[in-house]
Amino acid sequence: METEYKENRAVLVGICTDDRYSDEIDASLDELARLLETAGGSVAARMIQNKDKPDPRTLIGSGKVEELCVLCKNAELELVVFDEELSPSQIRNLEDALGEGVRVIDRSMLILDIFALHAVSREGKLQVELAQLKYTAPRLTGHGTELSRLGGGIGTRGPGESKLETDRRHMHRRVTALEGELRELERNRATMRASRDRSGIPKIAIVGYTNAGKSTLLNRLTDAGILAEDKLFATLDPTTRKYELPSGESVLLTDTVGFIRKLPHHLVHAFKSTLDEAVYADALMIVIDASDPEFHEQLEVTESLLCELGASEKPKLYVFNKCDKGVTADSSMGTPATHARTVMVSAVTGQGIELLVRNLQALILEGKRRVTFLIPNAQAGAVNTLYKNATVEDVEYGAEYVRVTATVDAKIHGMLRAFDPDWKEPTEE
């Protein structure tokens, strides 16, 4: 029997300290409102506290807590969502002050709730449950010996919520078990990744801020048929599809989970195997919502997280999406035009897709060349090297040589240049 969740009306709370600007707070609360809507809630009110530094007990201070308490009682609100990460003691102090029936969650808990809502695959559900246990369990202190927060509403659901009913002594065992299952799934993913590597087909990871249109773009290119909604974190599980370029060369396009500002580090760790699709890709297609006034900041978040993952040095194609919403390169591109490869498209209407494909093809072929190798039969092991590291187009076995036509990068050509009859040793002038 599925639990029914009623829509939660909530008050959003932010804090403006000396090192943050009010515009930044407003933009962050706007995004928090969208997260709440994605989770099935609605915004009843907003509250911003101007304070030199966060209060260690309640983040916002006793006076603002009293004001928040009155607001919740008068408007009959049962949910308060903080834009900043709260400590376990802060949640306990706030809920004690706000009274019975008012739940307090933070931005990270809200994101976890959305992840729980959208997790489809077994791996996705395990990742969400692990992240929930590691992050949420310490913040459930003061809710009774059973740690129960069930009963419906945002911040209470998830694949692992029933596990939160068990005794705290068993929680560590559950975390250990989840980590073991995820390691096994990661080994399976690594095996699949190695198989793709052996195929020699270039791998492109589609990355970017949440709701930039990554899934819609993959659907446009490959008819992948994956869920594409105008919601944050509509896609959690990576989807890979083969796409044939006009040159005849195939590439593997992988849709990935979206990025967001203030993405908790424990979520980055929990979804490491998913995010590794960007790490092991040959190139990145960074999708940006060009219609969003915050797209510059969103691009900074994306590139910062790519740097954290160790994928910042890969060849990139910047795809500014949603140009069907009246966005033009002249009017709003600004600094993105300085990127080496930049295209404006609409994944919904198809506008600019041909230009995107041409740029994608140029990106893949950048630094590569088509070479016909003559490999002596006695050294036929080099053929396996080509199959593993290049795109092999044709193989002919002769009495003395194996003739292999392949598209190779500079590294592989350097390794096998002795078998390239057209290669000449450079001469000094």
N, C-alpha and C positions, 0 to 999 in steps of 0.2 A: 504493500500500500504506500503510495507516494504522499509525502507531506505537502500540504497546501500552504502556500506562502501568500499572505496578504501584502498589498503594497504598503511600504513603509514611508511615511512622511518624516523627513529628518531635518535637523538644523545642522548646517555646515559651520565649522569653527576653524579659523585661521589665526595666526599670530604674526604681527609685523614688528620685527625687532630692528635694531640699529643697522644691521647689515643687509636688510632687505627693503626693496622699494614697494610702495603700495600697488603699482601696476603689476609687479611680479606676483603679489599675493592674489590680486583679482584674477589673473590668468590661471594661477594654480587652482583657485576655488572654482573657476569655470570648468576646468578639467575634472575636478572632483565631482562637480554636479553631473557631468556626463557619465562618470564612472557610476554614480549612484543610479542614474536612469538606466544604465546598462544592466545593473543588478536588479532592476525592477522597482526602484524607489522613486521618490520625488522630493524636491527641495521645498521645504516650508519656510525656511528663513536662513539667513547668513549672519554670522557674527565674527567680527575681526577685533582682536585685542592688540592695541599698541603698547608695547612693553620693551624696555631696554634689553632684557634677557628673559628667557622662559622661566616660569616659576617651577622649582623642582618638585613641588607637591602636586600641582594641578595643571601645569603648563601656562595657564592664563591668569592665575591669581584668584584670591577669595572673592573679591568684589564682582568680577566677571562671572564667576561660578554661580553666585547668588542670582545675578541677572539671567543667566542661562537656566537656572532652576525655575524661576518665575515664568520664563518664556515657554519651557516644556509643559508646565502645569496649565497655563492659560490656553495654549494651542493644542493640548492633549497629544504631545509628541512623545514617542517611545524610543527614538533613536537619535543619537548625536554622533556625527562623524567629524573627527579631527583631521586636518590636512597634514599634521606632523605626526611622526611616530611617537607613540606613548609607551612609557615603561609600565610594567605590571602594577607598581604601586600607584602610579598616576591614574590608571584605569580604575583601580579599587577606590581611591580617594574621590574621584569624580562621581562614580556610581553611588557611593555612600552619600555624597552631598546632594545629588540630583534625586535621590529617592528610589524606592522600589518601582520596578516596571520600566525604567529608563536604561537602555543599553548604550554603552559608549564603545565605539570602535575607532580605529585610525585608518589612514589611507592604505597601509599595507594589508590590513585585515579585509578591507573592502575589495582590493585587487584579488586577494586570495579567494574571496567569495565568488567573484566573477570567473576566476579560473575554475573553481569547482562547478560552476554553472555550465561552462563551455567545454570541460574535459570530455573527450569522447573515447579515445583509445585507452587501453589498459595502462600503457606507460604514462599517459597524461594524467590519469586518475591517481596513479601511484605517486607521481611527482607532486600533485596538489596535496594529497594526504600527508606526505612527508613534510612539505613546507608548512602545512597547517599545524601539524604536531609540534614542529620545532619552533614556530613563531607564536602560535595562539595559546598553546597549553600553559606556558608560564604566565600568560595574561588572564587566565581563568581563575586565579587565586581569589578567594573570597566569595565564590559562587556556590559554596557547599562542597561536601566531601566527594560528591559524584562528579564535580566539575561540569555540571549540566548547563548548556546554553540552548538546548533544544526548545522547540515550541513555536518555531516559525519566525521568519524575518531575516533581513540582511545581516550577515555576519554570523549566522548560525548553521548554514548548510555546508555540504561537502561530502565527497566520497568517504572521508574518514571521520565524519562527525560521530558515528556510533562508537568509535574507538575512544572518543573523549569521555564516554560514560564509564569506562573501565577504571579500575584502581590505578593511581599514579605509578605504582610500582611496576605495572606492566607496560607503561608507556615507552620506557627505554627499550624493552624487548620488541615492541612494535616498530619503533624507529629503526632498530637494527635489522629487523626482518625486511622492512621496506627498502632499506639501503641495499640489502643483498639481492632482492628481486630486481631493483633498478640496475645493479651492476650486471646482472644476467642479461637484462634487456639491452643494456649498453653494449655488451659483447655481441649480441645479435645484430645491433645497429652497426657496430664496427665491421662485422662480417659482410653485411650488405654494402657498406661503404667501400670495403676492400674490393668487392665484386665490381662496383661501379668504377673504381680506380683501374682495375684490370681491363675494363672495356675501352679505356683510353678516351672516353667521351668527356669533353670539358663540362665542369660542374659550375653552375651559376646559382648563387643564393640570392633570393629576393628578400631584402631586409628593409627596415624602416620603422618609423613611428607607428604606433597602433592606429588603425583606421585610415592609413594613408592610401589604401586601395591595392595592397599587394595581392590579395586573393582574387580580386576582380581582374587584375592585370594577368595573372596566371590563367584564369578562365578565358580571357580574351585571346591569349596566345595559343593555348593548348586544349580548350574545351574540357578543362579538368573537372568541372562540375562540383567544385568544392564550395562550402558555405561562404557567402560574401554578403555581409550585412553592414549597414551604416551604424555600427556599434563598436565600442572599444573591446579589443581582445576577442573578436569573433572567431579567430583561428588560434588554436593552441598547438595542434599536432602538425608537424611538417608534412608537406605533400610534395612528391617529386614526379615530374612528368617530362617525357622526352619531347624535344622540339627540333624540327629540321629547318636549318637556315637556308636562305636562297642559294648559297654556295653548295648545298648538298650535305654539308657537315651537320651532324646532330649535336645538340647540347642537352644537358639535364638541368631543368629549372626547378628549384626547391623553394616553396613558400615557407616562411618561418614565423614564429611568434613575434608580435610587435613589441617595440620598445616603448618606454614611457618615462617621464621624469620621476625622480625619486624611486626608481625601481629598486626594491629591497635586495641587498646583497644575497640574502638567503634564497631568494627566488632565482637569482642568476645562477647560484650553485645548484639548486634543485633541478633547474631546467638546463643544466650544462650539456647533457647529451643532445638536447634539441637545438640549443644555440650553437653547438659545435658544427652544425651544418654550414654556418658562416665561416668557421675556422678552417674547415677542410675543403671549402670551395676554391675553384681556380680564379673566380672573379665575383664581384658583388654588383648587384643591381639595386641601388639605393632609391627607394620610392618615397617621394615627399608630396604631401598634400599642399599644392601650391595655392589653394583657395583659403587655407587657414592663415589668419594674420600672425600666428605664432610659429610659422613654418621655419623661420631662421633658428629659433630656439630649439625646435624639435629636431632639426638637422644636427645641431650641436650635441644634443642628447644622444642621437643615433651614433654619431662619429665617436663620441666619448665612450659609449658602451662597446663599440667595435674595437676601440683601442684597448679597453679593459680585457676583452676576449682574446686579444692578440691577432686581430684580423684587419688592422687598419692599413697595412701596407699592400693589400691586394689591389689589382686593377679594378677600377670602379666606373660604373655608368650611372649618372644621376638622372633619375626619371621624375620630372615634376608633373604630377598627375592632377586630374580634375580641371583641366584647362577649359572644359565645357561650361564651367561656372563663370565665364567671363574673365578669366585670368590670361594675361598676355605677357610675353617675355619682356616687352618694353616697359610695361606698367608696374610689374611687381617682382620680377626675377631678382633684380639687384645683384648682390654679391654672388649668388649661385652661378651666374653666367661666367664667372671666372674659372669654374671647374672644367677640367680637361674635356670631359665628355658629358654633355647635358642635352636632354631632349624634353620637350613639352608634349604631353599626351593627354588623352582622355580614355581611360580603360573602359568606360561605359559606352562611349560613342564610337571608339576606334580611331579618333583623330590622332594623328602623329605616330601611329603604330608602325607604319612602314619605315619612317625615319628611325624609330627605336630599333627595329630589327636590323637596319643597316649599321647602326652604331654598335649593336651587340655583336654583329658579325665582325666588324673591324676590331672590336675589343678582343674577341677570341683569337683572331688571326694575328693580332699585334705581337711582333716578336717571333712569329712562327713562319715556317716555310714548307713548301711541298717538295719533297726530295725522293728520288728513286735510288735506292741503295742496291748495290751488288754485293751480296754477302756469301763468301765461300761456304760450301756445305760443311766444311770442317769447323766453321765458326757459327753454325746455325743458331747457337744460343742467343745471338744478337737479335734474331727475329722475335724471340720472347720479350726481349727488352723493349722492342718497338711496340708490341702488343700491350705491354704493361704501361708504357709512358707516352705513347703517341696515338694518333688516329690513323690506323692502317686502312688504306683504300684498296690495295690490290697486292696479291702475292702469287708469284710464278716460280715453281720449282724446276730447275734445270739440271743438267748433268754435272755442272761444276759450281754453279752459283744459284742462290735464291734471290730473285729480283723482287724487292719490296718497295711499293710506293706508299709513302706516309707523310702526314703533316706533323712536323716536329718543332719543338721550341729550341732555343739556342743551346740549352744545356744538353739535351739528348743528341742534337746534331754534333756538338763538340765531342761527345762520347763515341759517336759512330762515324765521324767524318772520314775515317780511313776507308769506309765502304761507299763513300760518295764519289763517283767517278768525275763529277764536275768540280769537286773541291780542289783548290790549289793553295799550296803553302804561301802565305803572304811574303813578299820580298821587300827587303829594305832598300830604300832609295838612296 
